[in-house]
Amino acid sequence: MCEAEYMALAMTTKHHVWLKRGTQELLKKDIPTALYCDSNAAIHVAYNPKLNDRSKHINIAYHFS
């Protein structure tokens, strides 16, 4: 379950960054935005991406920096 939520969080973050940069380019100003996640496990993996027994199966492509 954590892997699917983490993958969704990574994809959402990529889209969020893309939209934020596009909005900044069009409007010429920074608009504060927030990204929320209700999965504690996905948040923990996002803040601490080092490999351990539970997260070693998550593909490296989803570790977004």
PQR file with spaces between the fields and no chain letter, atoms N, CA, C, O and H, PARSE charges and radii, in Angstrom:
ATOM       1  N    MET     1       0.823   -1.190    0.000 -0.4000 1.5000
ATOM       2  CA   MET     1       0.000    0.000    0.000 -0.0000 2.0000
ATOM       3  C    MET     1       0.869    1.257    0.000  0.5500 1.7000
ATOM       4  O    MET     1       0.544    2.225   -0.686 -0.5500 1.4000
ATOM       5  N    CYS     2       1.937    1.259    0.736 -0.4000 1.5000
ATOM       6  CA   CYS     2       2.811    2.427    0.810 -0.0000 2.0000
ATOM       7  C    CYS     2       3.429    2.729   -0.550  0.5500 1.7000
ATOM       8  O    CYS     2       3.587    3.893   -0.919 -0.5500 1.4000
ATOM       9  H    CYS     2       2.202    0.472    1.293  0.4000 1.0000
ATOM      10  N    GLU     3       3.776    1.691   -1.289 -0.4000 1.5000
ATOM      11  CA   GLU     3       4.430    1.909   -2.581 -0.0000 2.0000
ATOM      12  C    GLU     3       3.507    2.648   -3.545  0.5500 1.7000
ATOM      13  O    GLU     3       3.945    3.583   -4.215 -0.5500 1.4000
ATOM      14  H    GLU     3       3.648    0.745   -0.989  0.4000 1.0000
ATOM      15  N    ALA     4       2.257    2.255   -3.628 -0.4000 1.5000
ATOM      16  CA   ALA     4       1.311    2.905   -4.535 -0.0000 2.0000
ATOM      17  C    ALA     4       1.085    4.359   -4.134  0.5500 1.7000
ATOM      18  O    ALA     4       1.031    5.239   -4.993 -0.5500 1.4000
ATOM      19  H    ALA     4       1.901    1.495   -3.084  0.4000 1.0000
ATOM      20  N    GLU     5       0.956    4.609   -2.854 -0.4000 1.5000
ATOM      21  CA   GLU     5       0.749    5.979   -2.386 -0.0000 2.0000
ATOM      22  C    GLU     5       1.987    6.832   -2.612  0.5500 1.7000
ATOM      23  O    GLU     5       1.879    8.011   -2.950 -0.5500 1.4000
ATOM      24  H    GLU     5       1.000    3.894   -2.156  0.4000 1.0000
ATOM      25  N    TYR     6       3.168    6.241   -2.426 -0.4000 1.5000
ATOM      26  CA   TYR     6       4.410    6.971   -2.666 -0.0000 2.0000
ATOM      27  C    TYR     6       4.572    7.282   -4.154  0.5500 1.7000
ATOM      28  O    TYR     6       5.013    8.375   -4.511 -0.5500 1.4000
ATOM      29  H    TYR     6       3.256    5.283   -2.152  0.4000 1.0000
ATOM      30  N    MET     7       4.222    6.335   -5.022 -0.4000 1.5000
ATOM      31  CA   MET     7       4.299    6.557   -6.459 -0.0000 2.0000
ATOM      32  C    MET     7       3.333    7.674   -6.873  0.5500 1.7000
ATOM      33  O    MET     7       3.679    8.524   -7.693 -0.5500 1.4000
ATOM      34  H    MET     7       3.864    5.447   -4.732  0.4000 1.0000
ATOM      35  N    ALA     8       2.139    7.668   -6.312 -0.4000 1.5000
ATOM      36  CA   ALA     8       1.166    8.724   -6.610 -0.0000 2.0000
ATOM      37  C    ALA     8       1.670   10.072   -6.114  0.5500 1.7000
ATOM      38  O    ALA     8       1.498   11.082   -6.796 -0.5500 1.4000
ATOM      39  H    ALA     8       1.858    6.977   -5.646  0.4000 1.0000
ATOM      40  N    LEU     9       2.286   10.103   -4.945 -0.4000 1.5000
ATOM      41  CA   LEU     9       2.841   11.340   -4.404 -0.0000 2.0000
ATOM      42  C    LEU     9       3.968   11.867   -5.292  0.5500 1.7000
ATOM      43  O    LEU     9       4.065   13.074   -5.512 -0.5500 1.4000
ATOM      44  H    LEU     9       2.426    9.283   -4.391  0.4000 1.0000
ATOM      45  N    ALA    10       4.808   10.987   -5.797 -0.4000 1.5000
ATOM      46  CA   ALA    10       5.902   11.401   -6.681 -0.0000 2.0000
ATOM      47  C    ALA    10       5.366   11.981   -7.985  0.5500 1.7000
ATOM      48  O    ALA    10       5.850   13.016   -8.444 -0.5500 1.4000
ATOM      49  H    ALA    10       4.729   10.007   -5.618  0.4000 1.0000
ATOM      50  N    MET    11       4.381   11.335   -8.582 -0.4000 1.5000
ATOM      51  CA   MET    11       3.798   11.846   -9.826 -0.0000 2.0000
ATOM      52  C    MET    11       3.075   13.171   -9.596  0.5500 1.7000
ATOM      53  O    MET    11       3.155   14.079  -10.422 -0.5500 1.4000
ATOM      54  H    MET    11       3.987   10.494   -8.209  0.4000 1.0000
ATOM      55  N    THR    12       2.374   13.276   -8.479 -0.4000 1.5000
ATOM      56  CA   THR    12       1.682   14.520   -8.153 -0.0000 2.0000
ATOM      57  C    THR    12       2.677   15.650   -7.952  0.5500 1.7000
ATOM      58  O    THR    12       2.426   16.779   -8.373 -0.5500 1.4000
ATOM      59  H    THR    12       2.309   12.538   -7.807  0.4000 1.0000
ATOM      60  N    THR    13       3.795   15.362   -7.318 -0.4000 1.5000
ATOM      61  CA   THR    13       4.824   16.370   -7.095 -0.0000 2.0000
ATOM      62  C    THR    13       5.407   16.855   -8.420  0.5500 1.7000
ATOM      63  O    THR    13       5.627   18.053   -8.601 -0.5500 1.4000
ATOM      64  H    THR    13       3.999   14.445   -6.976  0.4000 1.0000
ATOM      65  N    LYS    14       5.656   15.937   -9.339 -0.4000 1.5000
ATOM      66  CA   LYS    14       6.181   16.332  -10.651 -0.0000 2.0000
ATOM      67  C    LYS    14       5.200   17.242  -11.381  0.5500 1.7000
ATOM      68  O    LYS    14       5.603   18.251  -11.960 -0.5500 1.4000
ATOM      69  H    LYS    14       5.477   14.964   -9.193  0.4000 1.0000
ATOM      70  N    HIS    15       3.921   16.894  -11.359 -0.4000 1.5000
ATOM      71  CA   HIS    15       2.905   17.733  -12.008 -0.0000 2.0000
ATOM      72  C    HIS    15       2.765   19.073  -11.298  0.5500 1.7000
ATOM      73  O    HIS    15       2.579   20.108  -11.938 -0.5500 1.4000
ATOM      74  H    HIS    15       3.593   16.075  -10.889  0.4000 1.0000
ATOM      75  N    HIS    16       2.856   19.048   -9.978 -0.4000 1.5000
ATOM      76  CA   HIS    16       2.751   20.265   -9.171 -0.0000 2.0000
ATOM      77  C    HIS    16       3.871   21.239   -9.541  0.5500 1.7000
ATOM      78  O    HIS    16       3.619   22.428   -9.737 -0.5500 1.4000
ATOM      79  H    HIS    16       3.007   18.208   -9.457  0.4000 1.0000
ATOM      80  N    VAL    17       5.098   20.744   -9.637 -0.4000 1.5000
ATOM      81  CA   VAL    17       6.243   21.588   -9.995 -0.0000 2.0000
ATOM      82  C    VAL    17       6.071   22.139  -11.405  0.5500 1.7000
ATOM      83  O    VAL    17       6.348   23.314  -11.645 -0.5500 1.4000
ATOM      84  H    VAL    17       5.303   19.778   -9.478  0.4000 1.0000
ATOM      85  N    TRP    18       5.616   21.304  -12.343 -0.4000 1.5000
ATOM      86  CA   TRP    18       5.414   21.739  -13.721 -0.0000 2.0000
ATOM      87  C    TRP    18       4.375   22.864  -13.795  0.5500 1.7000
ATOM      88  O    TRP    18       4.595   23.879  -14.456 -0.5500 1.4000
ATOM      89  H    TRP    18       5.391   20.349  -12.149  0.4000 1.0000
ATOM      90  N    LEU    19       3.242   22.672  -13.108 -0.4000 1.5000
ATOM      91  CA   LEU    19       2.199   23.696  -13.112 -0.0000 2.0000
ATOM      92  C    LEU    19       2.655   24.982  -12.432  0.5500 1.7000
ATOM      93  O    LEU    19       2.349   26.078  -12.901 -0.5500 1.4000
ATOM      94  H    LEU    19       3.063   21.848  -12.571  0.4000 1.0000
ATOM      95  N    LYS    20       3.383   24.850  -11.334 -0.4000 1.5000
ATOM      96  CA   LYS    20       3.863   26.029  -10.608 -0.0000 2.0000
ATOM      97  C    LYS    20       4.828   26.841  -11.472  0.5500 1.7000
ATOM      98  O    LYS    20       4.734   28.067  -11.519 -0.5500 1.4000
ATOM      99  H    LYS    20       3.631   23.959  -10.953  0.4000 1.0000
ATOM     100  N    ARG    21       5.745   26.172  -12.149 -0.4000 1.5000
ATOM     101  CA   ARG    21       6.688   26.881  -13.020 -0.0000 2.0000
ATOM     102  C    ARG    21       5.977   27.534  -14.195  0.5500 1.7000
ATOM     103  O    ARG    21       6.315   28.655  -14.577 -0.5500 1.4000
ATOM     104  H    ARG    21       5.822   25.175  -12.111  0.4000 1.0000
ATOM     105  N    GLY    22       4.991   26.844  -14.774 -0.4000 1.5000
ATOM     106  CA   GLY    22       4.238   27.430  -15.874 -0.0000 2.0000
ATOM     107  C    GLY    22       3.447   28.647  -15.437  0.5500 1.7000
ATOM     108  O    GLY    22       3.384   29.644  -16.157 -0.5500 1.4000
ATOM     109  H    GLY    22       4.717   25.934  -14.463  0.4000 1.0000
ATOM     110  N    THR    23       2.844   28.569  -14.261 -0.4000 1.5000
ATOM     111  CA   THR    23       2.088   29.699  -13.724 -0.0000 2.0000
ATOM     112  C    THR    23       3.008   30.873  -13.433  0.5500 1.7000
ATOM     113  O    THR    23       2.651   32.019  -13.708 -0.5500 1.4000
ATOM     114  H    THR    23       2.896   27.759  -13.677  0.4000 1.0000
ATOM     115  N    GLN    24       4.175   30.611  -12.887 -0.4000 1.5000
ATOM     116  CA   GLN    24       5.132   31.681  -12.609 -0.0000 2.0000
ATOM     117  C    GLN    24       5.579   32.357  -13.901  0.5500 1.7000
ATOM     118  O    GLN    24       5.735   33.577  -13.949 -0.5500 1.4000
ATOM     119  H    GLN    24       4.465   29.681  -12.663  0.4000 1.0000
ATOM     120  N    GLU    25       5.782   31.562  -14.941 -0.4000 1.5000
ATOM     121  CA   GLU    25       6.226   32.133  -16.210 -0.0000 2.0000
ATOM     122  C    GLU    25       5.132   32.990  -16.850  0.5500 1.7000
ATOM     123  O    GLU    25       5.420   34.045  -17.416 -0.5500 1.4000
ATOM     124  H    GLU    25       5.655   30.570  -14.902  0.4000 1.0000
ATOM     125  N    LEU    26       3.893   32.542  -16.761 -0.4000 1.5000
ATOM     126  CA   LEU    26       2.790   33.294  -17.366 -0.0000 2.0000
ATOM     127  C    LEU    26       2.429   34.544  -16.572  0.5500 1.7000
ATOM     128  O    LEU    26       2.199   35.603  -17.155 -0.5500 1.4000
ATOM     129  H    LEU    26       3.659   31.686  -16.301  0.4000 1.0000
ATOM     130  N    LEU    27       2.377   34.431  -15.253 -0.4000 1.5000
ATOM     131  CA   LEU    27       1.927   35.552  -14.425 -0.0000 2.0000
ATOM     132  C    LEU    27       3.061   36.433  -13.924  0.5500 1.7000
ATOM     133  O    LEU    27       2.814   37.523  -13.408 -0.5500 1.4000
ATOM     134  H    LEU    27       2.564   33.571  -14.778  0.4000 1.0000
ATOM     135  N    LYS    28       4.295   35.980  -14.067 -0.4000 1.5000
ATOM     136  CA   LYS    28       5.482   36.734  -13.630 -0.0000 2.0000
ATOM     137  C    LYS    28       5.472   37.029  -12.128  0.5500 1.7000
ATOM     138  O    LYS    28       6.011   38.044  -11.686 -0.5500 1.4000
ATOM     139  H    LYS    28       4.496   35.094  -14.486  0.4000 1.0000
ATOM     140  N    LYS    29       4.854   36.131  -11.346 -0.4000 1.5000
ATOM     141  CA   LYS    29       4.909   36.271   -9.892 -0.0000 2.0000
ATOM     142  C    LYS    29       4.779   34.894   -9.260  0.5500 1.7000
ATOM     143  O    LYS    29       4.257   33.956   -9.864 -0.5500 1.4000
ATOM     144  H    LYS    29       4.416   35.307  -11.705  0.4000 1.0000
ATOM     145  N    ASP    30       5.260   34.798   -8.046 -0.4000 1.5000
ATOM     146  CA   ASP    30       5.236   33.534   -7.321 -0.0000 2.0000
ATOM     147  C    ASP    30       3.939   33.425   -6.529  0.5500 1.7000
ATOM     148  O    ASP    30       3.604   34.311   -5.742 -0.5500 1.4000
ATOM     149  H    ASP    30       5.683   35.560   -7.555  0.4000 1.0000
ATOM     150  N    ILE    31       3.221   32.346   -6.742 -0.4000 1.5000
ATOM     151  CA   ILE    31       2.003   32.085   -6.000 -0.0000 2.0000
ATOM     152  C    ILE    31       2.274   30.921   -5.060  0.5500 1.7000
ATOM     153  O    ILE    31       2.618   29.830   -5.515 -0.5500 1.4000
ATOM     154  H    ILE    31       3.493   31.627   -7.382  0.4000 1.0000
ATOM     155  N    PRO    32       2.125   31.134   -3.752 -0.5600 1.5000
ATOM     156  CA   PRO    32       2.389   30.036   -2.814  0.2800 2.0000
ATOM     157  C    PRO    32       1.388   28.894   -2.989  0.5500 1.7000
ATOM     158  O    PRO    32       0.185   29.115   -3.127 -0.5500 1.4000
ATOM     159  N    THR    33       1.905   27.694   -2.979 -0.4000 1.5000
ATOM     160  CA   THR    33       1.063   26.511   -3.118 -0.0000 2.0000
ATOM     161  C    THR    33       1.467   25.481   -2.075  0.5500 1.7000
ATOM     162  O    THR    33       2.546   25.565   -1.490 -0.5500 1.4000
ATOM     163  H    THR    33       2.882   27.514   -2.867  0.4000 1.0000
ATOM     164  N    ALA    34       0.602   24.521   -1.849 -0.4000 1.5000
ATOM     165  CA   ALA    34       0.875   23.457   -0.890 -0.0000 2.0000
ATOM     166  C    ALA    34       0.467   22.122   -1.497  0.5500 1.7000
ATOM     167  O    ALA    34      -0.451   22.055   -2.314 -0.5500 1.4000
ATOM     168  H    ALA    34      -0.275   24.453   -2.324  0.4000 1.0000
ATOM     169  N    LEU    35       1.147   21.076   -1.098 -0.4000 1.5000
ATOM     170  CA   LEU    35       0.837   19.726   -1.532 -0.0000 2.0000
ATOM     171  C    LEU    35       0.575   18.907   -0.283  0.5500 1.7000
ATOM     172  O    LEU    35       1.420   18.846    0.610 -0.5500 1.4000
ATOM     173  H    LEU    35       1.893   21.131   -0.434  0.4000 1.0000
ATOM     174  N    TYR    36      -0.573   18.287   -0.213 -0.4000 1.5000
ATOM     175  CA   TYR    36      -0.965   17.526    0.974 -0.0000 2.0000
ATOM     176  C    TYR    36      -0.991   16.040    0.673  0.5500 1.7000
ATOM     177  O    TYR    36      -1.296   15.621   -0.444 -0.5500 1.4000
ATOM     178  H    TYR    36      -1.260   18.337   -0.938  0.4000 1.0000
ATOM     179  N    CYS    37      -0.665   15.249    1.690 -0.4000 1.5000
ATOM     180  CA   CYS    37      -0.708   13.789    1.590 -0.0000 2.0000
ATOM     181  C    CYS    37      -1.184   13.250    2.931  0.5500 1.7000
ATOM     182  O    CYS    37      -0.716   13.691    3.981 -0.5500 1.4000
ATOM     183  H    CYS    37      -0.418   15.590    2.597  0.4000 1.0000
ATOM     184  N    ASP    38      -2.108   12.303    2.904 -0.4000 1.5000
ATOM     185  CA   ASP    38      -2.638   11.765    4.151 -0.0000 2.0000
ATOM     186  C    ASP    38      -2.038   10.415    4.529  0.5500 1.7000
ATOM     187  O    ASP    38      -2.485    9.785    5.488 -0.5500 1.4000
ATOM     188  H    ASP    38      -2.488   11.944    2.052  0.4000 1.0000
ATOM     189  N    SER    39      -1.039    9.970    3.789 -0.4000 1.5000
ATOM     190  CA   SER    39      -0.404    8.688    4.078 -0.0000 2.0000
ATOM     191  C    SER    39       0.890    8.919    4.860  0.5500 1.7000
ATOM     192  O    SER    39       1.870    9.430    4.319 -0.5500 1.4000
ATOM     193  H    SER    39      -0.676   10.482    3.010  0.4000 1.0000
ATOM     194  N    ASN    40       0.881    8.542    6.119 -0.4000 1.5000
ATOM     195  CA   ASN    40       2.076    8.716    6.949 -0.0000 2.0000
ATOM     196  C    ASN    40       3.250    7.899    6.426  0.5500 1.7000
ATOM     197  O    ASN    40       4.395    8.344    6.506 -0.5500 1.4000
ATOM     198  H    ASN    40       0.084    8.127    6.559  0.4000 1.0000
ATOM     199  N    ALA    41       2.985    6.722    5.898 -0.4000 1.5000
ATOM     200  CA   ALA    41       4.058    5.878    5.372 -0.0000 2.0000
ATOM     201  C    ALA    41       4.710    6.525    4.149  0.5500 1.7000
ATOM     202  O    ALA    41       5.936    6.527    4.034 -0.5500 1.4000
ATOM     203  H    ALA    41       2.055    6.360    5.834  0.4000 1.0000
ATOM     204  N    ALA    42       3.909    7.072    3.238 -0.4000 1.5000
ATOM     205  CA   ALA    42       4.457    7.725    2.052 -0.0000 2.0000
ATOM     206  C    ALA    42       5.226    8.982    2.431  0.5500 1.7000
ATOM     207  O    ALA    42       6.267    9.271    1.839 -0.5500 1.4000
ATOM     208  H    ALA    42       2.913    7.071    3.331  0.4000 1.0000
ATOM     209  N    ILE    43       4.735    9.725    3.399 -0.4000 1.5000
ATOM     210  CA   ILE    43       5.438   10.922    3.874 -0.0000 2.0000
ATOM     211  C    ILE    43       6.777   10.537    4.488  0.5500 1.7000
ATOM     212  O    ILE    43       7.782   11.209    4.255 -0.5500 1.4000
ATOM     213  H    ILE    43       3.890    9.490    3.880  0.4000 1.0000
ATOM     214  N    HIS    44       6.799    9.461    5.270 -0.4000 1.5000
ATOM     215  CA   HIS    44       8.043    9.007    5.898 -0.0000 2.0000
ATOM     216  C    HIS    44       9.070    8.602    4.838  0.5500 1.7000
ATOM     217  O    HIS    44      10.245    8.949    4.960 -0.5500 1.4000
ATOM     218  H    HIS    44       5.983    8.916    5.459  0.4000 1.0000
ATOM     219  N    VAL    45       8.653    7.884    3.818 -0.4000 1.5000
ATOM     220  CA   VAL    45       9.580    7.483    2.748 -0.0000 2.0000
ATOM     221  C    VAL    45      10.054    8.711    1.973  0.5500 1.7000
ATOM     222  O    VAL    45      11.212    8.767    1.557 -0.5500 1.4000
ATOM     223  H    VAL    45       7.698    7.602    3.719  0.4000 1.0000
ATOM     224  N    ALA    46       9.175    9.696    1.776 -0.4000 1.5000
ATOM     225  CA   ALA    46       9.558   10.905    1.041 -0.0000 2.0000
ATOM     226  C    ALA    46      10.610   11.708    1.803  0.5500 1.7000
ATOM     227  O    ALA    46      11.544   12.235    1.199 -0.5500 1.4000
ATOM     228  H    ALA    46       8.235    9.650    2.114  0.4000 1.0000
ATOM     229  N    TYR    47      10.466   11.803    3.124 -0.4000 1.5000
ATOM     230  CA   TYR    47      11.438   12.548    3.920 -0.0000 2.0000
ATOM     231  C    TYR    47      12.718   11.759    4.163  0.5500 1.7000
ATOM     232  O    TYR    47      13.775   12.355    4.369 -0.5500 1.4000
ATOM     233  H    TYR    47       9.707   11.374    3.614  0.4000 1.0000
ATOM     234  N    ASN    48      12.644   10.437    4.143 -0.4000 1.5000
ATOM     235  CA   ASN    48      13.788    9.593    4.448 -0.0000 2.0000
ATOM     236  C    ASN    48      13.919    8.528    3.351  0.5500 1.7000
ATOM     237  O    ASN    48      13.537    7.379    3.573 -0.5500 1.4000
ATOM     238  H    ASN    48      11.785    9.953    3.975  0.4000 1.0000
ATOM     239  N    PRO    49      14.454    8.885    2.165 -0.5600 1.5000
ATOM     240  CA   PRO    49      14.446    7.955    1.032  0.2800 2.0000
ATOM     241  C    PRO    49      15.519    6.867    1.063  0.5500 1.7000
ATOM     242  O    PRO    49      15.648    6.113    0.099 -0.5500 1.4000
ATOM     243  N    LYS    50      16.289    6.767    2.146 -0.4000 1.5000
ATOM     244  CA   LYS    50      17.309    5.721    2.168 -0.0000 2.0000
ATOM     245  C    LYS    50      16.640    4.344    2.162  0.5500 1.7000
ATOM     246  O    LYS    50      15.538    4.166    2.682 -0.5500 1.4000
ATOM     247  H    LYS    50      16.184    7.379    2.930  0.4000 1.0000
ATOM     248  N    LEU    51      17.322    3.400    1.575 -0.4000 1.5000
ATOM     249  CA   LEU    51      16.754    2.070    1.428 -0.0000 2.0000
ATOM     250  C    LEU    51      16.776    1.320    2.750  0.5500 1.7000
ATOM     251  O    LEU    51      17.771    1.331    3.474 -0.5500 1.4000
ATOM     252  H    LEU    51      18.217    3.545    1.153  0.4000 1.0000
ATOM     253  N    ASN    52      15.671    0.675    3.048 -0.4000 1.5000
ATOM     254  CA   ASN    52      15.612   -0.249    4.169 -0.0000 2.0000
ATOM     255  C    ASN    52      14.803   -1.457    3.718  0.5500 1.7000
ATOM     256  O    ASN    52      14.424   -1.539    2.550 -0.5500 1.4000
ATOM     257  H    ASN    52      14.863    0.666    2.460  0.4000 1.0000
ATOM     258  N    ASP    53      14.534   -2.381    4.607 -0.4000 1.5000
ATOM     259  CA   ASP    53      13.848   -3.616    4.219 -0.0000 2.0000
ATOM     260  C    ASP    53      12.460   -3.373    3.640  0.5500 1.7000
ATOM     261  O    ASP    53      12.008   -4.134    2.784 -0.5500 1.4000
ATOM     262  H    ASP    53      14.842   -2.315    5.556  0.4000 1.0000
ATOM     263  N    ARG    54      11.785   -2.332    4.089 -0.4000 1.5000
ATOM     264  CA   ARG    54      10.424   -2.089    3.630 -0.0000 2.0000
ATOM     265  C    ARG    54      10.359   -1.277    2.341  0.5500 1.7000
ATOM     266  O    ARG    54       9.375   -1.373    1.607 -0.5500 1.4000
ATOM     267  H    ARG    54      12.152   -1.714    4.784  0.4000 1.0000
ATOM     268  N    SER    55      11.379   -0.487    2.052 -0.4000 1.5000
ATOM     269  CA   SER    55      11.302    0.393    0.883 -0.0000 2.0000
ATOM     270  C    SER    55      12.292    0.038   -0.218  0.5500 1.7000
ATOM     271  O    SER    55      12.391    0.773   -1.201 -0.5500 1.4000
ATOM     272  H    SER    55      12.178   -0.409    2.647  0.4000 1.0000
ATOM     273  N    LYS    56      13.017   -1.046   -0.093 -0.4000 1.5000
ATOM     274  CA   LYS    56      14.020   -1.353   -1.112 -0.0000 2.0000
ATOM     275  C    LYS    56      13.401   -1.785   -2.439  0.5500 1.7000
ATOM     276  O    LYS    56      14.086   -1.771   -3.462 -0.5500 1.4000
ATOM     277  H    LYS    56      12.937   -1.644    0.705  0.4000 1.0000
ATOM     278  N    HIS    57      12.137   -2.165   -2.449 -0.4000 1.5000
ATOM     279  CA   HIS    57      11.481   -2.592   -3.683 -0.0000 2.0000
ATOM     280  C    HIS    57      10.921   -1.425   -4.489  0.5500 1.7000
ATOM     281  O    HIS    57      10.479   -1.624   -5.620 -0.5500 1.4000
ATOM     282  H    HIS    57      11.581   -2.176   -1.618  0.4000 1.0000
ATOM     283  N    ILE    58      10.930   -0.209   -3.934 -0.4000 1.5000
ATOM     284  CA   ILE    58      10.408    0.944   -4.655 -0.0000 2.0000
ATOM     285  C    ILE    58      11.433    1.374   -5.704  0.5500 1.7000
ATOM     286  O    ILE    58      12.609    1.564   -5.395 -0.5500 1.4000
ATOM     287  H    ILE    58      11.290   -0.048   -3.015  0.4000 1.0000
ATOM     288  N    ASN    59      10.985    1.519   -6.909 -0.4000 1.5000
ATOM     289  CA   ASN    59      11.860    1.870   -8.029 -0.0000 2.0000
ATOM     290  C    ASN    59      12.518    3.227   -7.797  0.5500 1.7000
ATOM     291  O    ASN    59      11.885    4.145   -7.275 -0.5500 1.4000
ATOM     292  H    ASN    59      10.030    1.364   -7.160  0.4000 1.0000
ATOM     293  N    ILE    60      13.765    3.351   -8.177 -0.4000 1.5000
ATOM     294  CA   ILE    60      14.528    4.589   -7.982 -0.0000 2.0000
ATOM     295  C    ILE    60      13.922    5.745   -8.769  0.5500 1.7000
ATOM     296  O    ILE    60      14.150    6.902   -8.418 -0.5500 1.4000
ATOM     297  H    ILE    60      14.278    2.605   -8.600  0.4000 1.0000
ATOM     298  N    ALA    61      13.157    5.465   -9.822 -0.4000 1.5000
ATOM     299  CA   ALA    61      12.548    6.518  -10.633 -0.0000 2.0000
ATOM     300  C    ALA    61      11.536    7.337   -9.854  0.5500 1.7000
ATOM     301  O    ALA    61      11.227    8.461  -10.250 -0.5500 1.4000
ATOM     302  H    ALA    61      12.971    4.524  -10.107  0.4000 1.0000
ATOM     303  N    TYR    62      11.012    6.807   -8.758 -0.4000 1.5000
ATOM     304  CA   TYR    62      10.009    7.532   -7.983 -0.0000 2.0000
ATOM     305  C    TYR    62      10.604    8.393   -6.889  0.5500 1.7000
ATOM     306  O    TYR    62       9.872    9.135   -6.234 -0.5500 1.4000
ATOM     307  H    TYR    62      11.263    5.894   -8.437  0.4000 1.0000
ATOM     308  N    HIS    63      11.900    8.322   -6.669 -0.4000 1.5000
ATOM     309  CA   HIS    63      12.555    9.177   -5.657 -0.0000 2.0000
ATOM     310  C    HIS    63      12.840   10.520   -6.319  0.5500 1.7000
ATOM     311  O    HIS    63      13.895   10.716   -6.923 -0.5500 1.4000
ATOM     312  H    HIS    63      12.495    7.720   -7.201  0.4000 1.0000
ATOM     313  N    PHE    64      11.901   11.426   -6.201 -0.4000 1.5000
ATOM     314  CA   PHE    64      11.954   12.746   -6.854 -0.0000 2.0000
ATOM     315  C    PHE    64      12.669   13.716   -5.947  0.5500 1.7000
ATOM     316  O    PHE    64      12.330   13.824   -4.769 -0.5500 1.4000
ATOM     317  H    PHE    64      11.044   11.267   -5.711  0.4000 1.0000
ATOM     318  N    SER    65      13.664   14.434   -6.478 -0.4000 1.5000
ATOM     319  CA   SER    65      14.384   15.421   -5.674 -0.0000 2.0000
ATOM     320  C    SER    65      14.104   16.810   -6.164  0.5500 1.7000
ATOM     321  O    SER    65      14.624   17.777   -5.608 -0.5500 1.4000
ATOM     322  H    SER    65      13.939   14.346   -7.435  0.4000 1.0000
